[in-house]
């Protein structure tokens, strides 16, 4: 994630800020500029002028009405929603206590996903504009006595990503993490994983990439339901770490792709955050520990997976060491085997192909 600065006073900002804590200026994220900008109100309701350019924008309707979004919409745009909120197909029932807070948390993580997709140059098109586009359902389990078993399953189907809003509840998510023996379970991770299924359909299915994908990840035509049952009955195979990024990735080639895709997004965004903070973790190791740091490193633009991994491994070692010093478990409980690195390299090449 890029670091943002108030264009009025120079104060450092968080991606989610709506006002500057130093000068009090209103803030809005401008997708076209990929910047969080200071904005000033005009005489027209909900029409704002960018502080450093004078260009006019409207705040997203989900901020104007519900205070859950800080992205802006071009003044001439017909949609009341920003590019991220145009992806929403279903939002939680806000008449139910607690749902607004859960939705707010969902929106924060969704915008982090969309930020990465835009930075990578991937197509982000709402499904209501394109039948092959992307949409989100944020839904809750039924509370009706007639639907006691009606559970919302987080998943993807034909461009529709469904997230059970209880995933935004830290206590519930931690309980599921322990029940499912998942050492790393985050809301942002769900968004990234499910987006992997969407982009498999868009970038791999029926494309020249499919054969190479099958060589690396396996035959995606295998029965998914049977694979799911086998995974939960028998667990992952022995020594799965040699070939997969997670135990869940062993379940089916689609899940292997989605887990690897999510991991790739973890890598590029975390690397950008570290570099923006000027973390001087030398990307080399061993005898090359004093090699000069690369000063123009941009993980979202890097040409090779090797360069990303070269920067990534020492950063994760530092993150784990810091966590252990604070008495916490490893922040990064993963191993990048040669096979997993090859899979990440494939994802990287597929993503890079969208820039040309």
C-alpha positions in Angstrom: 0.0 0.0 0.0 1.2 3.4 -1.0 1.7 6.0 1.8 -0.4 9.1 1.5 0.2 12.7 2.6 -2.3 15.5 3.1 -1.8 17.9 0.2 -2.8 20.8 2.5 -0.4 20.3 5.5 1.8 17.4 4.6 0.5 15.2 7.4 0.9 11.4 7.0 -2.5 9.8 6.3 -4.0 6.3 6.5 -5.7 4.8 3.5 -9.1 4.9 5.3 -8.9 8.5 6.6 -11.8 10.8 5.7 -10.3 13.9 7.4 -6.8 15.0 8.2 -6.1 14.8 11.9 -3.7 17.8 11.7 -5.4 20.4 9.6 -9.0 19.1 9.5 -9.3 19.0 5.7 -11.8 16.6 4.3 -10.1 13.7 2.3 -11.2 11.6 -0.6 -9.5 8.8 -2.6 -9.2 9.6 -6.3 -9.0 6.3 -8.2 -7.8 7.9 -11.4 -4.8 9.4 -9.5 -4.5 6.5 -6.9 -4.1 9.3 -4.3 -5.9 10.3 -1.1 -6.4 14.0 -1.7 -7.5 17.0 0.4 -10.9 18.2 -0.8 -12.9 21.3 -0.3 -16.7 21.7 -0.4 -18.4 23.8 -3.1 -21.7 25.6 -3.1 -23.3 22.6 -4.6 -24.3 19.8 -2.1 -21.9 16.8 -2.2 -19.7 18.4 -4.8 -16.1 18.8 -3.8 -13.1 20.5 -5.3 -9.6 18.8 -5.2 -7.4 21.1 -3.1 -4.4 21.1 -5.3 -6.1 21.0 -8.8 -9.6 22.5 -8.5 -11.0 19.4 -10.3 -14.5 18.6 -9.0 -15.7 15.3 -7.7 -18.6 13.9 -5.8 -18.2 11.6 -2.7 -19.4 8.1 -3.2 -23.0 7.6 -2.2 -21.9 5.0 0.3 -20.1 7.8 2.2 -22.8 10.4 1.6 -25.5 8.1 2.9 -23.8 5.5 5.2 -20.2 6.9 5.9 -18.6 3.6 4.9 -16.5 4.7 1.9 -13.9 7.5 1.2 -13.6 7.1 -2.5 -14.7 9.8 -5.0 -16.7 9.9 -8.2 -16.0 12.2 -11.1 -18.5 15.0 -11.1 -19.7 14.1 -14.6 -20.1 10.4 -13.8 -23.7 9.1 -14.0 -23.1 6.5 -11.2 -23.6 7.7 -7.6 -21.1 5.1 -6.5 -17.3 4.9 -6.8 -15.6 2.2 -8.9 -15.2 0.0 -5.8 -18.8 0.4 -4.6 -20.2 -0.2 -8.1 -19.1 -3.8 -7.5 -21.6 -4.2 -4.7 -24.6 -6.4 -5.6 -26.0 -7.0 -2.1 -25.2 -5.2 1.1 -26.2 -6.3 4.6 -29.6 -5.4 6.1 -28.7 -2.2 7.9 -31.8 -2.3 10.0 -30.2 -5.1 12.0 -28.0 -3.9 14.9 -24.3 -4.4 14.3 -24.6 -4.9 10.5 -23.4 -1.4 9.7 -20.2 -1.9 11.6 -19.6 -5.3 10.0 -20.3 -3.8 6.5 -17.9 -0.9 7.2 -15.1 -3.4 8.0 -15.9 -5.3 4.8 -15.7 -2.2 2.7 -12.3 -1.2 4.1 -10.8 -4.6 3.1 -12.7 -4.6 -0.2 -11.1 -1.2 -1.2 -7.7 -2.6 -0.3 -8.3 -5.4 -2.8 -9.6 -3.0 -5.5 -6.5 -0.8 -4.9 -4.2 -3.7 -5.7 -6.3 -4.8 -8.7 -6.1 -1.3 -10.1 -2.4 -1.0 -9.4 -1.8 -4.2 -11.2 -3.7 -3.0 -14.3 -6.3 -5.8 -14.0 -9.8 -5.4 -15.3 -12.2 -4.1 -12.6 -15.6 -4.0 -14.3 -18.9 -4.2 -12.4 -21.1 -7.1 -13.4 -24.1 -4.9 -14.0 -22.1 -3.4 -16.9 -20.6 -6.6 -18.2 -22.0 -10.1 -17.8 -18.4 -11.3 -17.2 -17.7 -8.6 -14.6 -17.3 -8.7 -10.9 -19.8 -8.3 -8.1 -20.0 -8.8 -4.3 -22.7 -10.2 -2.1 -22.3 -9.2 1.6 -24.8 -11.4 3.4 -25.7 -12.8 6.8 -26.9 -16.2 7.9 -30.7 -16.4 8.1 -32.3 -15.6 11.4 -35.6 -17.0 10.4 -36.8 -20.0 12.5 -37.8 -21.6 9.2 -34.3 -21.4 7.9 -32.1 -22.5 10.8 -29.7 -24.3 8.4 -29.6 -21.5 5.9 -25.9 -20.6 6.2 -24.1 -18.1 3.9 -21.0 -19.7 2.5 -18.1 -17.4 1.5 -17.2 -18.3 -2.1 -17.3 -17.4 -5.7 -19.7 -18.4 -8.5 -19.8 -16.9 -12.1 -18.3 -13.6 -11.1 -20.3 -13.2 -7.9 -18.2 -13.2 -4.7 -20.2 -13.9 -1.6 -18.8 -13.0 1.8 -20.5 -14.0 5.0 -20.5 -10.7 7.0 -19.6 -12.6 10.2 -16.1 -12.9 8.7 -15.8 -9.2 9.7 -16.3 -10.2 13.3 -12.8 -10.8 14.8 -14.1 -13.3 17.4 -16.0 -15.3 14.9 -13.1 -15.3 12.4 -10.7 -16.5 15.2 -13.0 -19.3 16.2 -13.2 -20.5 12.5 -9.5 -20.2 12.2 -9.0 -22.6 15.1 -11.8 -25.0 14.0 -10.4 -25.2 10.5 -6.7 -25.3 11.6 -5.8 -22.3 9.4 -2.7 -20.5 10.8 -3.5 -17.5 8.6 -7.1 -16.3 8.2 -7.9 -12.7 7.5 -10.8 -10.8 6.0 -8.5 -9.3 3.3 -7.2 -12.8 2.6 -10.8 -13.9 1.8 -11.2 -11.1 -0.6 -7.9 -11.8 -2.3 -8.6 -15.6 -2.4 -12.1 -15.2 -3.9 -10.9 -12.7 -6.4 -8.5 -15.4 -7.6 -11.4 -17.6 -8.6 -12.9 -14.7 -10.5 -9.6 -13.9 -12.4 -9.1 -17.6 -13.1 -12.3 -17.4 -15.1 -11.3 -14.2 -16.8 -7.6 -14.8 -17.4 -7.1 -18.6 -17.5 -10.2 -20.4 -18.6 -10.4 -20.7 -22.4 -7.2 -18.8 -22.9 -3.7 -19.9 -24.1 -2.6 -19.9 -20.4 -4.8 -22.9 -19.6 -2.4 -25.7 -20.5 0.6 -24.2 -18.6 -1.7 -23.6 -15.7 -2.7 -27.2 -15.6 0.9 -28.3 -15.8 1.6 -26.3 -12.6 -1.6 -26.5 -10.6 -3.2 -29.8 -11.9 -6.3 -30.8 -13.8 -9.0 -28.3 -13.0 -11.6 -30.7 -14.6 -11.4 -32.9 -11.5 -14.8 -33.2 -9.6 -14.8 -30.3 -7.2 -17.4 -31.7 -4.8 -15.5 -35.0 -4.5 -12.2 -33.2 -3.9 -13.8 -31.0 -1.2 -15.2 -34.0 0.6 -11.9 -35.9 0.4 -10.0 -32.9 1.7 -12.1 -32.5 4.8 -12.2 -36.3 5.5 -8.6 -37.1 4.9 -6.8 -33.7 5.2 -3.8 -32.6 3.1 -1.2 -35.2 1.8 2.1 -35.7 3.6 4.8 -33.2 2.8 2.3 -30.9 1.2 4.5 -27.9 2.0 6.9 -29.0 -0.8 4.3 -28.2 -3.4 1.6 -25.9 -2.0 1.4 -22.6 -0.3 -1.2 -23.8 2.2 -3.0 -27.0 3.2 -6.2 -25.7 1.7 -4.5 -25.3 -1.7 -4.1 -29.1 -1.8 -7.8 -29.6 -2.1 -8.3 -28.8 -5.8 -6.3 -27.1 -8.6 -8.8 -24.2 -8.5 -8.1 -23.7 -4.8 -4.3 -24.0 -5.4 -4.6 -21.2 -8.0 -6.7 -19.0 -5.7 -4.4 -19.5 -2.7 -1.4 -18.7 -4.8 -3.1 -15.7 -6.3 -4.0 -14.4 -2.9 -0.4 -14.9 -1.7 0.9 -12.9 -4.7 -1.4 -10.0 -3.7 -0.2 -10.3 -0.1 3.4 -10.1 -1.4 3.2 -7.1 -3.7 1.0 -5.0 -1.4 3.1 -5.7 1.7 6.3 -5.1 -0.2 5.0 -1.7 -1.4 4.1 -0.8 2.2 7.5 -1.7 3.5 9.3 0.2 0.8 7.1 3.2 1.2 8.1 3.3 4.9 11.7 3.1 3.9 12.4 -0.2 5.6 16.0 -0.8 4.7 15.9 -4.6 4.7 18.6 -5.6 2.3 17.1 -7.9 -0.4 20.3 -10.0 -0.5 21.6 -12.5 2.0 24.7 -14.2 3.2 27.9 -12.8 1.7 25.9 -10.1 -0.1 24.4 -8.6 3.0 26.1 -5.3 2.3 25.0 -5.0 -1.3 23.4 -1.7 -2.1 19.6 -1.4 -1.8 17.5 -0.9 -4.9 16.1 2.6 -4.6 13.5 2.6 -7.3 11.8 -0.7 -6.3 8.0 -0.9 -7.1 6.6 -4.4 -6.5 3.5 -3.6 -8.6 5.7 -2.9 -11.6 8.5 -5.4 -11.1 9.3 -7.4 -14.2 10.3 -10.7 -12.6 9.0 -12.9 -9.7 12.7 -13.5 -8.7 13.1 -9.9 -7.8 9.9 -9.9 -5.7 11.0 -13.0 -3.8 14.5 -11.6 -3.4 12.9 -8.7 -1.5 10.1 -10.7 0.1 12.1 -13.4 2.0 14.2 -11.1 4.2 11.2 -8.9 4.9 9.1 -11.9 6.2 12.1 -13.0 8.3 12.2 -9.5 9.9 8.4 -9.6 10.4 8.5 -13.0 12.1 11.4 -11.9 14.2 9.6 -8.7 15.3 6.5 -10.7 16.2 8.4 -13.2 18.2 10.1 -10.4 20.1 6.6 -9.2 21.1 5.5 -12.7 22.2 3.3 -13.3 19.2 3.3 -16.2 16.7 4.9 -15.8 13.3 3.3 -13.1 11.2 4.2 -15.1 8.1 3.6 -18.9 8.7 4.5 -19.9 5.1 7.3 -21.6 3.2 8.1 -20.7 -0.4 9.3 -24.0 -1.9 10.7 -24.1 -5.5 7.4 -25.4 -6.7 5.4 -22.7 -5.0 7.8 -20.1 -6.3 7.2 -21.4 -9.9 3.4 -21.1 -9.3 3.9 -17.5 -8.0 6.0 -16.8 -11.1 3.1 -18.0 -13.3 0.6 -15.8 -11.6 3.1 -12.9 -12.0 3.4 -13.5 -15.7 -0.3 -13.7 -16.2 -0.8 -10.5 -14.3 2.0 -8.7 -16.2 0.4 -9.8 -19.5 -2.6 -7.6 -18.7 -0.3 -4.5 -18.9 0.5 -5.0 -22.6 
